[in-house]
Amino acid sequence: MTKTAIAGAMAVVVAGAVVANRPAIAGVSADKPATTKRTSTSPSAGTRPAVPLAGLPSKPGPHVEKVKALGSDSWVVLGAPAPDPVWGKARGRAWTPKMPYAPDLGAAFLYGEGQHAFVKPDGRFQDDLWAYDVYGHRWICVYPGSSLTELRVALDKRGFEVGPDGDPVPVCQAGHGYGNMTYDTDARKLMFLPCGSPYSRSKLGARLTSLPAGMDRKRVRTCPWFYDTRTGRFERKYVEGAYPDGTNMEATVEYVSGKKQFFWIHVKTVWFYDPAVNAWVKSANKGAPPPFGIDPVACLDTKRDRVYLHKGDAFCVYDIKTETWLDLQPKAALPKGTGIGGVAETMTYDSASDVVILNDYRQCPQKGIFVYDPSANAWTAEPRPIPKRITDRTLLNAFYCPELNVHVFHGAGDSDDNGAVWVYRYAAR
């Protein structure tokens, strides 16, 4: 492919300062990432493997036998995962209830900032990407975060920030993680949508204030990000045509394998992103939408192709096949006052038992595990207890591992590196 210069005026961020109208970076394509050898924007990132997740899934460690031995309604505390040998531990992050699980890797991703514009002791933003290796009980650093002093990016004509090699660089793309990420089991890629992080501007200057002429900032915000687990590279696609409103992006994304599309609820409207044609399609959105706007917890019912959402006193169900919001009116409803969104609860679908697990773990009248049975259309009246070590100072990120039939919770203080892992089994099989 012919390498072309970045078209139009650019802003280049170098060592925390913005220098307008710098010359184009050699080797950067105006239309898509160059196919040149991948280089790094960090002088120390050469110690990171080119494909950090190569070799997964890991050989099961001794902790796996403890997990397999769990009975019904049982917990085991695995403690702190082993740190990445170069980049250390993943830090806690608020408003990030979801960790997308990759069954082919036996690992789950953790992404999204913690404290706003938090800079880690190594001088990098907490816009890092991590994978928790379930079978190795260890952290793998996928992307160490943007260096405050060494970052060098430029805007290409699509409005994407790219590095010297032409690859898009995810600089402060998620003020929090929310539910804005999922795993494409067919393409073996993590997909996430940005929700913005304006708090980083004080440290990076006028990032993204000099978009190319005629560029729609909202459209850029709705262009999806991908991380290819096989190549170790970030990808981003510019989407033409219709697109969702690119404001208040604290949304929920799920990959629907049978449809081979991504479900996205933005505020109260559902859209589908089709990677085959790189297009957004607005759903029929029939029925009454949720009463809340942003930041619900959610999970995908893979048996029925339904998405369950919860926030406050509202439990909402979207049927993907009919593109309809269902008013199920459960026979037994949740108690009032449960859950204030992703900073206080998590929601996961248990495919082995065909139930939804809602963990209300902080800032709510009744803490514990609430269970929704779709077949009976009913919630449990009383919550099941959670470990006392999960306190109001703990922020949980969660996923379900179908191979081991367990719900996994990583908990830590916001931007703290004091994380531990708890594992819960609803029903033994």
C-alpha positions as CSV (number, residue, x, y, z in Angstrom):
1,M,0.0,0.0,0.0
2,T,1.3,3.5,-0.8
3,K,2.0,5.6,2.2
4,T,0.5,9.0,2.0
5,A,0.7,12.0,4.2
6,I,-2.0,13.1,6.6
7,A,-4.3,15.5,4.7
8,G,-5.1,19.0,6.0
9,A,-4.1,20.8,9.2
10,M,-3.1,18.6,12.1
11,A,-2.5,18.8,15.8
12,V,0.5,16.8,17.0
13,V,0.8,16.0,20.7
14,V,4.4,15.7,21.8
15,A,5.4,15.4,25.5
16,G,2.1,16.7,26.8
17,A,2.0,19.9,24.6
18,V,0.0,20.5,21.4
19,V,1.9,21.9,18.4
20,A,-0.5,22.9,15.6
21,N,0.2,22.4,11.9
22,R,3.3,20.2,12.4
23,P,4.5,18.3,9.3
24,A,2.8,14.9,8.6
25,I,4.2,11.9,10.3
26,A,6.1,9.8,7.8
27,G,4.4,6.5,7.0
28,V,0.9,7.5,8.2
29,S,-1.9,6.8,5.8
30,A,-4.7,9.4,5.4
31,D,-7.3,6.8,4.9
32,K,-6.4,3.8,7.1
33,P,-3.5,2.5,9.2
34,A,-0.3,1.7,7.3
35,T,0.8,-1.9,7.0
36,T,4.3,-1.0,8.2
37,K,6.0,-2.7,11.1
38,R,4.4,-1.8,14.4
39,T,6.4,0.7,16.4
40,S,5.8,2.2,19.8
41,T,5.1,5.7,21.1
42,S,6.9,4.7,24.4
43,P,10.6,4.0,24.7
44,S,10.0,1.3,27.3
45,A,7.1,-0.4,25.5
46,G,9.6,-2.6,23.5
47,T,9.6,-4.9,26.5
48,R,6.0,-5.7,25.8
49,P,5.3,-8.7,23.6
50,A,4.0,-7.7,20.1
51,V,1.0,-10.0,20.7
52,P,0.5,-9.9,24.5
53,L,-2.2,-12.6,24.5
54,A,-0.4,-15.1,22.4
55,G,-0.3,-18.5,24.1
56,L,-3.7,-18.2,25.9
57,P,-5.5,-20.0,27.3
58,S,-3.0,-20.8,30.0
59,K,-2.5,-24.1,31.6
60,P,-4.8,-24.3,34.7
61,G,-3.1,-23.2,37.9
62,P,-3.8,-24.8,41.3
63,H,-6.5,-22.2,42.1
64,V,-8.7,-23.8,39.3
65,E,-9.3,-26.9,41.5
66,K,-10.6,-24.7,44.2
67,V,-13.0,-23.1,41.7
68,K,-14.1,-26.5,40.3
69,A,-14.8,-27.7,43.9
70,L,-17.3,-24.9,44.6
71,G,-20.8,-26.0,45.6
72,S,-24.0,-24.2,44.9
73,D,-24.3,-20.6,46.2
74,S,-20.7,-20.6,47.2
75,W,-17.7,-18.2,47.1
76,V,-14.0,-18.6,47.0
77,V,-11.5,-15.7,47.4
78,L,-8.6,-16.0,45.0
79,G,-6.9,-12.9,46.3
80,A,-4.6,-10.7,44.2
81,P,-3.7,-11.9,40.7
82,A,0.0,-12.2,39.9
83,P,1.2,-8.9,38.3
84,D,2.3,-8.4,34.8
85,P,6.1,-8.9,34.9
86,V,6.8,-5.5,33.3
87,W,3.7,-3.3,34.0
88,G,2.5,-4.6,37.4
89,K,-1.1,-4.7,38.4
90,A,-4.3,-3.5,36.9
91,R,-5.9,-0.8,39.0
92,G,-9.4,-0.5,40.2
93,R,-11.9,1.5,38.2
94,A,-15.3,2.9,39.1
95,W,-18.4,2.9,36.8
96,T,-17.0,-0.2,35.0
97,P,-19.2,-3.1,36.0
98,K,-18.4,-5.2,33.0
99,M,-15.3,-7.2,31.9
100,P,-15.9,-8.8,28.5
101,Y,-14.9,-12.4,28.5
102,A,-13.1,-14.1,25.6
103,P,-13.8,-17.8,25.8
104,D,-11.1,-18.7,23.3
105,L,-8.5,-17.0,25.5
106,G,-9.9,-17.9,28.9
107,A,-9.4,-14.2,29.8
108,A,-11.5,-11.1,30.4
109,F,-10.7,-7.5,29.6
110,L,-10.6,-4.6,31.9
111,Y,-10.8,-1.1,30.4
112,G,-11.9,2.4,31.4
113,E,-10.4,5.0,33.5
114,G,-10.7,5.2,37.3
115,Q,-10.3,8.6,38.9
116,H,-10.6,11.2,36.2
117,A,-7.4,12.0,34.4
118,F,-5.5,9.8,36.9
119,V,-1.8,9.4,36.1
120,K,-0.1,6.3,37.4
121,P,3.2,6.3,39.1
122,D,4.9,5.3,35.9
123,G,3.8,8.5,34.2
124,R,1.0,7.0,32.1
125,F,-2.7,7.7,32.1
126,Q,-5.1,5.0,33.3
127,D,-6.4,4.5,29.8
128,D,-4.6,1.2,29.9
129,L,-6.1,-2.1,28.7
130,W,-5.6,-5.3,30.7
131,A,-6.6,-9.0,30.4
132,Y,-7.3,-11.1,33.5
133,D,-6.0,-14.7,32.7
134,V,-8.6,-16.9,34.4
135,Y,-6.6,-20.1,34.3
136,G,-3.3,-18.4,35.3
137,H,-4.8,-16.0,37.8
138,R,-2.6,-13.3,36.5
139,W,-2.7,-9.9,34.9
140,I,-1.5,-9.4,31.3
141,C,-1.0,-5.8,30.2
142,V,-2.4,-5.4,26.7
143,Y,-1.7,-1.7,26.5
144,P,0.1,0.2,29.3
145,G,-1.6,3.5,28.8
146,S,-0.6,6.8,27.2
147,S,2.6,8.2,28.4
148,L,2.2,11.8,29.6
149,T,5.7,12.7,28.4
150,E,6.4,10.5,25.4
151,L,3.0,10.4,23.7
152,R,3.2,11.5,20.0
153,V,0.0,11.3,18.0
154,A,-1.5,13.2,15.1
155,L,-5.0,13.6,13.7
156,D,-5.6,12.0,10.3
157,K,-8.2,13.2,7.9
158,R,-10.8,10.9,9.6
159,G,-10.3,12.7,12.9
160,F,-8.6,9.7,14.4
161,E,-5.5,10.0,16.6
162,V,-2.7,7.9,15.1
163,G,0.8,7.1,16.1
164,P,4.0,7.2,14.0
165,D,3.2,3.7,12.6
166,G,-0.3,4.8,11.4
167,D,-2.2,2.7,14.0
168,P,-4.9,4.4,15.9
169,V,-3.9,5.2,19.5
170,P,-6.7,5.0,22.2
171,V,-5.7,8.1,24.1
172,C,-8.2,8.6,27.0
173,Q,-11.1,7.2,25.2
174,A,-13.1,6.1,28.2
175,G,-13.6,8.4,31.2
176,H,-15.1,5.3,32.6
177,G,-15.8,1.8,31.1
178,Y,-19.5,1.7,31.7
179,G,-21.0,-1.1,29.6
180,N,-19.3,0.2,26.4
181,M,-17.3,-2.9,25.5
182,T,-17.9,-6.4,24.4
183,Y,-16.0,-9.3,22.8
184,D,-16.6,-10.4,19.2
185,T,-16.2,-14.2,19.5
186,D,-16.2,-14.6,15.7
187,A,-13.6,-12.1,14.8
188,R,-11.7,-12.6,18.1
189,K,-11.7,-8.9,18.8
190,L,-12.5,-6.7,21.7
191,M,-14.9,-3.9,20.6
192,F,-15.4,-0.7,22.5
193,L,-17.0,2.7,22.0
194,P,-15.6,5.9,23.4
195,C,-17.5,7.8,26.0
196,G,-15.0,10.6,26.2
197,S,-12.5,11.8,28.8
198,P,-12.5,15.7,28.8
199,Y,-10.7,15.6,32.2
200,S,-7.4,14.7,30.4
201,R,-7.3,18.0,28.6
202,S,-5.6,19.8,31.5
203,K,-2.6,17.4,31.0
204,L,-2.7,17.0,27.3
205,G,-3.7,20.4,26.1
206,A,-6.1,21.0,23.3
207,R,-6.5,17.5,22.1
208,L,-9.2,17.0,19.5
209,T,-10.0,20.7,19.3
210,S,-8.5,21.0,15.8
211,L,-10.5,18.4,13.8
212,P,-10.1,18.5,10.0
213,A,-12.5,21.0,8.3
214,G,-16.0,19.7,8.0
215,M,-15.4,16.8,10.4
216,D,-18.4,15.9,12.6
217,R,-17.1,15.4,16.2
218,K,-20.2,13.4,17.1
219,R,-19.7,11.0,14.2
220,V,-16.1,10.5,15.2
221,R,-17.3,9.5,18.7
222,T,-19.5,6.8,17.3
223,C,-16.8,5.1,15.2
224,P,-16.0,1.8,16.9
225,W,-12.7,0.7,18.3
226,F,-11.3,-2.8,18.0
227,Y,-8.4,-4.7,19.6
228,D,-7.4,-7.7,17.5
229,T,-6.2,-10.4,19.9
230,R,-4.4,-12.3,17.2
231,T,-2.3,-9.3,15.9
232,G,-2.0,-7.3,19.0
233,R,-3.1,-4.1,17.2
234,F,-5.8,-1.5,17.7
235,E,-8.2,-0.8,14.8
236,R,-10.8,1.8,14.2
237,K,-13.2,2.3,11.4
238,Y,-14.8,5.5,10.1
239,V,-18.5,4.9,9.6
240,E,-20.4,6.6,6.8
241,G,-24.2,7.0,6.7
242,A,-26.5,7.1,9.7
243,Y,-25.1,7.1,13.2
244,P,-26.3,7.5,16.8
245,D,-26.1,10.8,18.6
246,G,-22.6,11.0,19.8
247,T,-23.3,12.6,23.1
248,N,-23.7,11.1,26.6
249,M,-22.0,7.9,25.4
250,E,-22.3,6.1,28.7
251,A,-24.0,3.2,27.1
252,T,-24.3,-0.6,26.8
253,V,-22.8,-2.8,24.1
254,E,-23.3,-6.5,23.5
255,Y,-22.1,-8.7,20.6
256,V,-24.9,-10.9,19.3
257,S,-23.2,-13.9,17.7
258,G,-26.3,-15.2,15.9
259,K,-26.8,-11.8,14.3
260,K,-23.1,-11.1,13.9
261,Q,-23.8,-7.6,14.9
262,F,-23.3,-5.4,17.9
263,F,-26.3,-4.2,20.0
264,W,-25.9,-0.7,21.4
265,I,-28.4,1.1,23.5
266,H,-27.6,4.8,23.6
267,V,-29.8,6.7,26.1
268,K,-33.1,5.2,25.1
269,T,-32.6,4.2,21.5
270,V,-31.2,0.9,20.3
271,W,-28.8,0.7,17.3
272,F,-27.0,-2.2,15.7
273,Y,-23.5,-2.0,14.2
274,D,-22.8,-4.4,11.4
275,P,-19.1,-5.0,11.0
276,A,-19.6,-6.8,7.6
277,V,-20.7,-3.5,5.9
278,N,-19.3,-1.1,8.5
279,A,-22.6,0.6,9.1
280,W,-25.0,1.6,11.9
281,V,-28.6,0.6,11.6
282,K,-31.3,2.1,13.9
283,S,-33.6,-0.5,15.3
284,A,-37.4,-0.4,15.2
285,N,-37.2,0.3,18.9
286,K,-40.8,-0.9,19.5
287,G,-42.4,-0.8,22.9
288,A,-41.7,1.5,25.9
289,P,-38.0,2.3,26.3
290,P,-36.3,2.4,29.7
291,P,-37.1,5.2,32.0
292,F,-33.4,5.9,32.7
293,G,-30.8,7.4,30.3
294,I,-27.2,6.4,30.9
295,D,-25.2,3.9,32.9
296,P,-27.4,0.9,33.5
297,V,-25.9,-2.6,34.2
298,A,-26.8,-5.1,31.6
299,C,-26.2,-8.6,30.3
300,L,-27.1,-10.7,27.2
301,D,-29.3,-13.7,27.5
302,T,-27.7,-15.9,24.9
303,K,-30.5,-18.5,25.0
304,R,-33.3,-16.0,24.1
305,D,-31.3,-13.2,22.4
306,R,-32.5,-10.7,25.0
307,V,-30.7,-7.9,26.7
308,Y,-31.6,-7.3,30.4
309,L,-30.9,-3.9,31.9
310,H,-31.3,-2.5,35.4
311,K,-30.9,0.8,37.2
312,G,-32.7,2.1,40.2
313,D,-36.1,0.5,40.4
314,A,-36.3,-0.3,36.7
315,F,-35.7,-3.7,35.1
316,C,-36.0,-3.6,31.3
317,V,-35.8,-6.3,28.7
318,Y,-35.1,-5.8,25.0
319,D,-35.9,-8.6,22.5
320,I,-33.3,-8.6,19.7
321,K,-35.2,-10.8,17.3
322,T,-38.3,-8.6,17.3
323,E,-36.5,-5.3,18.2
324,T,-39.0,-4.7,20.9
325,W,-38.9,-3.6,24.5
326,L,-40.8,-6.2,26.5
327,D,-43.0,-5.4,29.5
328,L,-42.5,-8.7,31.3
329,Q,-43.8,-7.5,34.8
330,P,-42.0,-10.2,36.8
331,K,-44.1,-12.1,39.3
332,A,-41.7,-11.3,42.0
333,A,-40.1,-7.8,41.6
334,L,-36.9,-6.5,43.0
335,P,-37.1,-4.5,46.2
336,K,-37.3,-0.8,45.9
337,G,-34.0,1.2,45.9
338,T,-31.8,-1.6,44.6
339,G,-28.9,-0.3,42.5
340,I,-27.8,3.1,41.3
341,G,-26.1,1.9,38.2
342,G,-22.6,0.6,37.3
343,V,-20.9,2.1,40.3
344,A,-22.8,0.0,42.8
345,E,-23.9,-3.2,41.0
346,T,-23.0,-5.8,38.4
347,M,-25.2,-8.0,36.2
348,T,-24.1,-11.3,34.5
349,Y,-26.0,-14.0,32.7
350,D,-25.5,-17.6,34.0
351,S,-25.9,-19.8,30.9
352,A,-25.5,-23.0,32.8
353,S,-28.5,-22.3,35.1
354,D,-30.3,-19.9,32.7
355,V,-30.6,-17.1,35.3
356,V,-29.5,-13.5,35.7
357,I,-27.2,-12.6,38.6
358,L,-27.5,-9.1,39.9
359,N,-24.9,-8.2,42.5
360,D,-26.0,-5.2,44.5
361,Y,-22.8,-4.7,46.6
362,R,-22.7,-1.1,47.7
363,Q,-24.8,2.0,48.5
364,C,-28.2,0.1,48.5
365,P,-30.6,-0.9,51.3
366,Q,-30.2,-4.7,50.7
367,K,-26.8,-5.9,49.6
368,G,-26.4,-9.2,48.0
369,I,-27.0,-11.4,45.0
370,F,-30.5,-11.1,43.5
371,V,-31.5,-13.8,40.9
372,Y,-33.8,-13.5,38.0
373,D,-35.3,-16.6,36.5
374,P,-36.4,-15.9,32.9
375,S,-38.4,-19.2,32.7
376,A,-40.4,-18.3,35.8
377,N,-40.3,-14.6,35.1
378,A,-39.5,-13.9,38.8
379,W,-36.8,-12.4,41.0
380,T,-35.7,-13.9,44.3
381,A,-37.4,-12.1,47.2
382,E,-34.3,-12.0,49.4
383,P,-30.7,-11.5,48.3
384,R,-28.0,-14.1,48.8
385,P,-25.1,-12.9,51.0
386,I,-21.9,-11.6,49.6
387,P,-18.4,-11.8,51.3
388,K,-18.0,-9.2,54.0
389,R,-14.7,-8.1,52.5
390,I,-16.6,-6.6,49.6
391,T,-17.3,-3.2,51.2
392,D,-18.5,0.2,50.1
393,R,-14.9,1.0,49.3
394,T,-14.7,-1.9,46.8
395,L,-15.5,-1.3,43.2
396,L,-16.4,-4.5,41.3
397,N,-15.8,-5.5,37.6
398,A,-17.5,-8.7,36.7
399,F,-17.9,-11.4,34.1
400,Y,-19.3,-15.0,33.8
401,C,-17.0,-17.8,32.8
402,P,-19.2,-20.6,31.2
403,E,-16.4,-23.2,31.1
404,L,-16.0,-23.1,34.9
405,N,-19.7,-22.1,35.5
406,V,-18.7,-19.2,37.8
407,H,-19.1,-15.5,38.1
408,V,-15.8,-13.7,38.6
409,F,-15.5,-10.3,40.4
410,H,-12.4,-8.2,40.5
411,G,-12.6,-5.6,43.2
412,A,-10.3,-2.7,44.1
413,G,-10.5,1.0,45.2
414,D,-10.8,3.5,42.5
415,S,-7.4,3.8,40.7
416,D,-5.9,1.7,43.5
417,D,-3.7,-1.3,42.9
418,N,-5.1,-3.3,45.9
419,G,-7.3,-5.5,43.8
420,A,-8.5,-9.0,44.6
421,V,-10.6,-11.6,42.8
422,W,-13.7,-13.3,44.2
423,V,-15.5,-16.2,42.5
424,Y,-19.1,-17.2,42.9
425,R,-21.1,-20.2,41.8
426,Y,-24.8,-20.0,41.7
427,A,-25.5,-23.7,41.1
428,A,-23.2,-26.7,40.8
429,R,-23.7,-28.9,37.8
